């Protein structure tokens, strides 16, 4: 039997529509959520992500302001811009699109964003709070993955979650979130990476398998325990002369074969990606409410 498809587009649309209704009410209270997005350079993937975020904001009534700077922008200029948004009481969320050009330190820039406006959840203070299990802005992709599981009533409690990938924005925070003694978590967690050797003995144990390595179709059907839930975070561009844009997007999982083994699976595109964007909106609204003491 083919796996259930975990439809991130549908769940994200529901979140957006709930937020849109909430924003109408917030505006009546004088609270108008605003997100400041800063893009440096012309990375095509980054440009496309930023324009999608802008579109999402407009759709639900968040004022989304994008500043596009040339790739030659200095770190000082970028930090000055971040400082300005930090001080602006009308700005509730600040997002600097990553990756940044080589000459700019991402760590410096992330650390400069006010933790109270860090809707991406990357600031070291928010990371520390997440590890401690305190309330904070959670990074959008792992929070979106957790929300998707919740929506489909797939409770990680007591399950073995195996995460392939340990980046600071996906693998590591998701592993930490899953091990918390909290609702929709409380799992036993294994994290694999390039130092893990043969992955199959680990991935075959997973009740919930997360692929976040950025390697097209690296998770094959034989690496999946029958009945497992598979979350495919990977977004990889594959050349495809038949496609309008000359490429298509694939995940880290061999989807066609995996869906015959798994009990549930996220598609790429249309799985984790839209959830990431929805959580960014949610975090921005949350921040605006906090600023206006409406929480
Ligand atoms: P990174 O490149 O930062 O991290 C990749 C991780 O995967 C690293 O920890 C790396 O190990 C591990 N890895 C890579 N190859 C292998 C391998 N062959 N075997 C085992 N482990 C491996 O990537 P990100 O976490 O930023 O992104 C991962 C994927 O998710 C990408 O395709 C990205 O585009 C996508 N993504 C999707 C998002 C969405 O919203 N859908 C959001 C963010 C990312 P090591 O640490 O040892 O190098």
Boltz pocket constraint, residues with backbone or C-beta under 6 A from the ligand:
constraints:
  - pocket:
      binder: B
      contacts: [[A, 141], [A, 164], [A, 165], [A, 166], [A, 167], [A, 168], [A, 169], [A, 170], [A, 171], [A, 192], [A, 193], [A, 194], [A, 195], [A, 196], [A, 197], [A, 199], [A, 211], [A, 212], [A, 213], [A, 214], [A, 215], [A, 218], [A, 232], [A, 233], [A, 234], [A, 235], [A, 236], [A, 272], [A, 273], [A, 274], [A, 276]]
      max_distance: 6.0
